[in-house]
Amino acid sequence: MDSSSPLLDRALSHARSWIASLGKRPVRPSASLEALTEAFGGALPEQGQDPAAVLDLLANAGEPGLMATAGPRFFGFVIGGSQPVALAADWLTSAWDQNAGLYVASPTVAVLEDTAGRWLNGLFGLPQDAAAGFVTGGQMANFTGLLAARHALLARVGWDVADQGLFGAPEIHVVVGEEVHVTILRSLRFLGMGQARVKRVRADAQGRMDPDALTTVLKSCTGPTLVCVQAGNVNTGATDPMEPLIAAAHAHGAWVHVDGAFGLWGAVSPRTKEQLRGVDAADSWAVDAHKWLNVPYDSGVAIVRDPEALARAVGTTASYLVRSRGLRDGVDFVPEFSRRGRGTPVYAALRSMGRRGVEALVDRCCALARRFAERLGRATGVQVLNEVVLNQVLVRFEPPGGGDADAYTREVVTRVQADGTCWLGGSRWKDRDVMRISISGWNTTEEDVDRSAAAILRCAGRS
Ligand SMILES: Cc1ncc(COP(=O)(O)O)c(C=O)c1O
């Protein structure tokens, strides 16, 4: 027998019991920092330990410190669970241990990623031959899209940023919405374009960028211009009006990047796609597979209309690299050099669900978000602050005896987290404290929502 077999069997058994516990255990972790440090800290052992004992330690001491994010009642941030087929394909990806950087190093992974990319473009209604690069998440997908934008915008005015860098380069005007996600600003920071010098465009009460305000801001942009729009505000779920924004930006000669980390999935369903009308006209898009497709971490996709623009920005070569002309070399699609075959679980999820399955997942989460809003919103002293157009719900709580609703809302969030029935976080929306609920899991049911809503109301003293 292969020496790895008993270990893999052991890992499988630990994984099985973790997965079986997801719907039953408190969603929050229970282990203290002291207990985790006691179990895992200390000096590197001089002599190695039995591998089976190491696995047992991870499982037994580690599980109390895990959050049940893959379970049916985790509603924090925007975190999807793991569909069984995607998890299983992810295991296979690790067992295959392929380097996805070059076609020659793994023809299978290259073909899987090529196909998964085309399928995603088709699902979102994007140009069929746009390039899709498999990165770690929304942050890196935004970074990659903006990297391609920076390179292409400067090339248009005769500046080769790859060779010359940004010292002495023509200025790129960067325009973002008032409610831009922090990972766009962080990408700009990484790219030497500065997060504070952006021009911000006014947004409406739901966080959607105002097209008239964009037109006004664009008048002050003379020269290369990058406009970042958003599909799916992290708080409200609202999407910028793509058609007028992209038209105005393109009329100005700008590159348009769409941060669609979770919101782009709305384009898959006939019931939500209207919100994204015109999104296909952009130049680059960022989307997560670990969010709404429910593929295990980490998995994001950077999509760029012009594959050459992406390849010029990220591609590289060296004398020892075997390049395959006309075939998919991963290094032409992402900033990484060596990396895992991240597209494989995406391929498996898409193939096993089909278009209809993805559509149903999006619809189900949106319906559950509306159900949550309805259950909470009808209670006295509880207010749903956003239009529930996608999978996000913002809730605010008045103290039963009157008083500070900001402080009370924060208090209710803390109580819910400690209660353990479900887990969610807080946020600030338009200068008010809110509870944020995000429904992104394939395994959440109506019963989970009802049970969680009841727990939230109990914690708010409103049951
Ligand atoms: C709109 C938006 N963009 C980007 C991101 C970052 O994605 P990731 O956490 O996968 O890097 C998020 C995460 O919630 C998001 O909501």
The ligand as an SDF file (V2000), in Angstrom:
LIG
                    3D

 16 16  0  0  0  0  0  0  0  0999 V2000
  -17.5650   43.9620   -3.6380 C   0  0  0  0  0  0  0  0  0  0  0  0
  -16.3890   43.1800   -3.1510 C   0  0  0  0  0  0  0  0  0  0  0  0
  -15.2160   43.2780   -3.7860 N   0  0  0  0  0  0  0  0  0  0  0  0
  -14.1240   42.6040   -3.4030 C   0  0  0  0  0  0  0  0  0  0  0  0
  -14.1750   41.7520   -2.3290 C   0  0  0  0  0  0  0  0  0  0  0  0
  -12.9380   41.0170   -1.8930 C   0  0  0  0  0  0  0  0  0  0  0  0
  -13.0340   39.6630   -2.1620 O   0  0  0  0  0  0  0  0  0  0  0  0
  -12.0510   38.5890   -1.4810 P   0  0  0  0  0  0  0  0  0  0  0  0
  -12.3800   38.6240   -0.0160 O   0  0  0  0  0  0  0  0  0  0  0  0
  -12.4040   37.3260   -2.1510 O   0  0  0  0  0  0  0  0  0  0  0  0
  -10.6490   39.0210   -1.7540 O   0  0  0  0  0  0  0  0  0  0  0  0
  -15.3740   41.6060   -1.6170 C   0  0  0  0  0  0  0  0  0  0  0  0
  -15.4500   40.7330   -0.4360 C   0  0  0  0  0  0  0  0  0  0  0  0
  -16.4570   40.6690    0.2300 O   0  0  0  0  0  0  0  0  0  0  0  0
  -16.5170   42.3240   -2.0560 C   0  0  0  0  0  0  0  0  0  0  0  0
  -17.6980   42.2030   -1.4450 O   0  0  0  0  0  0  0  0  0  0  0  0
  1  2  1  0
  2  3  1  0
  2 15  2  0
  3  4  2  0
  4  5  1  0
  5  6  1  0
  5 12  2  0
  6  7  1  0
  7  8  1  0
  8  9  2  0
  8 10  1  0
  8 11  1  0
 12 13  1  0
 12 15  1  0
 13 14  2  0
 15 16  1  0
M  END
$$$$
